[in-house]
């Protein structure tokens, strides 16, 4: 699984519920069009967290990089309903940070490790 992490703050902190609603509508739409397996939205609690990272954290799970690329391609069209939904999210956001992680060991690496352990 590939995990696309996003950290951000809001331009206006009072838009927190509006942001959560916009994220839900946007990401549920992406999940419905295929590729996005799951997503979550969390908020920093009690001020704990690295100062470089935002108050909000999203994790988008994609089974393959091809699925992630397909979702990025859909959003990159900046057309139709997907653009309306995307705009509702990014218009509220500032201090955007992103990272891409993968499960480890991944399937390919785990298979090689098993072979090594069993002398294959």
N, C-alpha and C positions, 0 to 999 in steps of 0.2 A: 504494500500500500504506500502511496505517496501522499505526504501530508503538507499541504500548502498553508503556512502560518501567516497571519496578518495581524499586526498590532497597530492601533491607531488611537487617537484622541478625537473628541468631537469639537467642532468649532464653537458650539454653544452647549454647555453641559445639560441644560434643561431639555435638550432634544433627545435624551437617552431612550425613552420609550418609542419615540418616532423612529429613531435609528434601528432599534431592535425589530420593529415591525417591518421596516424597509428591507433589512437584511433577510428576515424570514421569507418575505415575498420573493425577493430576488433569488436567493439560494434555493428555495424550494422549486422555483421555476427552472433553474439550471439542473437541479437533480432530476426533474421530470423530463428534461430533454436528453438525458443520458450522460454518462461519464462521471458525474459527481455522485459518489456513493453515499456520503454522509457529510454533515457539517455541524459545528457547534459555535456558539458565541458565549464568551465569558467576560466578566468584568473584574478588574483588580479589586481586591478586598483589603480594607484597612490600610490602604496605602502601601502594601507590600509589593515589591517588584522593582526591577531594574529601572532607573530613571529614563533610560533611552527608549524603553518600550512603552507603548501607550496604555491607557486605562482599559481599553477593550482589546480582546484577543479572539480572533476567528481561526478555526482550523477547518480546512476543506480537504476531504479525503477522496483521492482518486486511485482506482485500482492500478492503472498504468499511466505512464507518461503520455501515451497517445490519447488517453481520456482527458488528461489535463490540457494537452494541446488543443483538442477538439473544443473544450469549454472556452479556452482563451480565444480560439478562432471565432466562436459564436459571439463572444462579448466584443471582440475587436471590430465586428461589422458596424458597431455603433448605429444600429438600425432597428426600427420597430420596437416591439414590446421589451426586448431584452435591454435596449438602451434606456428606455424610460425607467425600468426597474433599477438598472445600474446607476443612473443619474440620481435617483432618490437616495441611494446610499452614499456615493462619493461626494455629493454636494454638502453632506453633513460632516465630513471627515477632514482631519488635518493630521500631520505628523505620522504619515503612513510608513510602515516598515513591513517587509515581507521576507520569508525564508521558505525553502523547500527541504523537507526531510523525508526519509524513507524508513520503513521498518528495517531493523537490523537484528540478526543477519537476515538479509532478504532471501527469497527462494533460491536464487542462483548460488549465493554464498553458503547457505545452509546445506545445499546438496553437496558442494565441494567439501565442506567440513565433515559431513557424514562419511563421504568416501575416504577422507584422510583418517578418520577415527577407526574405520573398519578395514583399513589397509588396501583399499581398491586403487 
